[in-house]
Amino acid sequence: MKFQVDRDTFADAVSWTAKSLPARPSVPVLAGARLSVDDGKLTISGFDYEISTRVTVEVTGESAGTALVSGKLLAEIVKALPNKPVDFVVDGPHAELTCGSARFTLPTMPLEDYPSLPQMPEAIGTIDADEFARAVAQTAVAAGKDETLPTMTGVQIEMTGGGIGMLATDRYRMAIRDSTWEPGASDVAVTVLVPAKALADTARTFGSHSGPVTIAVPQNSEGAPGMIGFTAGGRQTTSRVLDGQLPPLRSLLATSYATTLKVRTADLIEVARRVALVGDRNSPIRLSFDEDGLVVEAGGAEDAKASEGMDCSLDGEPGKIAFNPTYLLDGLSAMDAPYTAFKMNELGKPVVMTGQPAPEDEESDTNHDVYLYMLQPLRWDA
Amino acid sequence: MASDLRRFIGPDLSDDGIGIMHVDMDAFFASVEIARDPSLRGKPVIVAGLGPRGVVAAASYEAREYGVHSALPTAVARRRCPHGVFITPTVSYREVSRAIMAIFREYTPHVQPISVDEAFLDVSGARRLIGTPVAIARAVRERVRAEHGLTCTVGIASTKFLAKLASEASKPDGLGVVPVATELEFLHRLPIRSVWGIGEKTAEKLTRLGLRNVGDLARLDVDSLAAAVGTAGAEHLYALSRNIDPRPVRPERVEKSISGETTFDRDAPDGSVWGPVLLELSRKVASRARAAGWAGRGVTVKIRFGDFRTITRSRTLAAPTDVGHEIYAAARDLADAAATAPVRLIGVRLDHLVEAAAVGRQVALGEPEHGWRDIETVIDRASAKFGKGAVRSAGRLERPDSRVDTPKPGNPGR
């Protein structure tokens, strides 16, 4: 097997595959990147039984064949190469890579132990890559990291003829993002729960390529689909899906809210970060608001204390509320809108955060209602 | 104790407006040995190094009557008290000490240990939540007795200095309150030599000046004192004689934890037997956390198998909790994975503690206002009123073959 390939193209492809390879593989071959050449095309793939990646690039001077080399090592090497054509030749147990005057020899790994990659399932629709990246990032932030509650570590993707919704929660906060997409059929009704971390990685890398992302889910109708696939710009990835479903999160939304507090998103992020310095990640951040403005506080009693005032517009009763600082900042950072509205009912009940246009820009047609982030304030018991 | 002192110190005097406690274990090392081996009770027990250069570490009150005290060479102690029971330490006093300090911390976070066997507590903030200083002192003394078979003496006063003098004046197995209204009457009657903070040399100089008790000292002005003991010393004595001691009780920052464990009379074959016990332990640990105002993020399960192999498994929760049901959920999960053989002992520990009032409670979205925590709080109150075990989970009712020990406080996380 041999080929010659453009350095930048090769570097992009290899680093993309290597990123999803396991750091501590259960079997050594799973740390490998599989290089397969045929008919002017090189396909680089990786698989760890949970996530598979496949990227195809054009090559020249090839002779067909397949080889398995350490993905991380290959990625490191290619990244460091000068900007010259790269020649890759496999000779028995070694692969030789030359680029300009640089020459590397890598051991190859046994292909016979390498699992075969899952087939890409049938496409069920497409979504704009940038919209996909944004929607996933805005929801994945609320997903849980506790592996003992696996359901909560996923982003639930709900695909229907009318739209695509993404939801995630770690029990303490939740995020819901609705998007438009191009369903393959008007009667599509598929819900899958995808591990949030892998999904966020995929969406981020796809987001840098404009164009559509194709979503593929096996249509076997028998229970859970088992996997989901995404394709964009010559790159394919599949992910295992999680069992179960999130609780009916939309039912937690109230039909109306008594109080709405509106603040400039960037200002509150800055103030909250500054004030939170006096506490650790579990020290509450307290918001007190009335007609005169908003005061953000943290710490107190015997510990260090910080407070800062800022402008706000209030529609409803003055009040006080406290949040876990991480949960608050996660929501604000995901907000993607110049202003953020906190919508509240009585104390102790979940608070909904949504994006708002700037007051001077009320006419803007940006629809901020597509995203909401709900978080549970802290309670103090008697 | 001089009889006229009793008017100014005693167990039943007013604790209004004072909240500093000094708790001192009585003949600590010797008492620990006696608690371990009750046949030693009433005998002159001397814990000492038994080598040729050994010294006495502690002596029971019976042995003290023969003039045996700590730091005395063992050989001298043997001459003074030939029929004494001389033993070398058999258990870790530090472990016992930690467990006792943990009891203190259930009543207030302001605990300042000053050695293995004594500590200052500031309970002034606990008056409304937990009880008056006297009530806390009685509770602490009772628990130290019930859980460790040891006695201690508590002094309660307005300052650390006076609280320490109060406990010294009430030893052994006593409780001495020095009411703030008459605290100087008490202090001024104490002989200068007995006052903590006045060294041997200084006391000698003062005696030569004809000063016998603290009251004599208080009548002198700073300048006359300075002539005798130097400026710095004079200011110190001046402050002491007027009970001016602004030093706060400084809690030692320690890794705190609350734990409980149970040994089964017969090894528990599976979760159907140890599960309900683990639930009850989780509830007790949570109840104690709530009583002390703590919430914890770390849950650790300890399992000892029939062959004494002991393992621990830990998990960090997403948010601090003081709810037994939540502790149990994590503990059960850990135990299910770890209990691969019949279980001799099971325990649960809550650590990474934070003050619940400072962090609030992160409940789940849409969690009802009244959940498990309220149920458990009701159980707390019922147990306080009708006694432990007034309310128990149904799963525990049909298991007479296992026994839940009183949870042992401690901080084994070192």
Contacts between the chains, C-beta under 8 A, distances in Angstrom:
chain1	res1	chain2	res2	distance
A	144	B	318	7.3
A	146	B	318	5.9
A	148	B	315	7.2
A	148	B	330	8.0
A	148	B	333	6.2
A	169	B	365	6.8
A	170	B	318	6.7
A	171	B	318	7.3
A	171	B	364	4.2
A	171	B	365	6.4
A	172	B	318	6.8
A	172	B	319	6.7
A	172	B	362	5.6
A	172	B	363	7.9
A	172	B	364	6.2
A	172	B	365	6.5
A	173	B	365	6.9
A	174	B	365	6.1
A	252	B	365	5.8
A	252	B	366	4.9
A	282	B	297	7.5
A	282	B	319	7.5
A	282	B	320	6.4
A	282	B	354	6.2
A	282	B	359	5.2
A	283	B	358	7.1
A	283	B	359	6.4
A	284	B	358	7.8
A	284	B	359	6.1
A	284	B	360	5.2
A	300	B	358	7.4
A	301	B	358	6.6
A	303	B	358	7.6
A	322	B	360	5.7
A	324	B	319	7.4
A	324	B	362	5.7
A	348	B	369	6.5
A	350	B	365	5.2
A	350	B	366	6.3
A	374	B	365	6.4
A	375	B	365	7.6
A	376	B	362	6.8
A	376	B	363	5.9
A	376	B	364	6.5
A	376	B	365	4.8
A	376	B	366	7.7
A	376	B	367	7.4
A	378	B	359	7.3
A	378	B	360	3.1
A	378	B	361	6.2
A	378	B	362	5.8
A	379	B	360	6.0
A	379	B	361	4.7
A	379	B	363	5.8
A	380	B	357	7.1
A	380	B	360	5.3
A	380	B	361	7.1
A	381	B	361	6.4
A	381	B	373	6.6
A	381	B	377	7.8
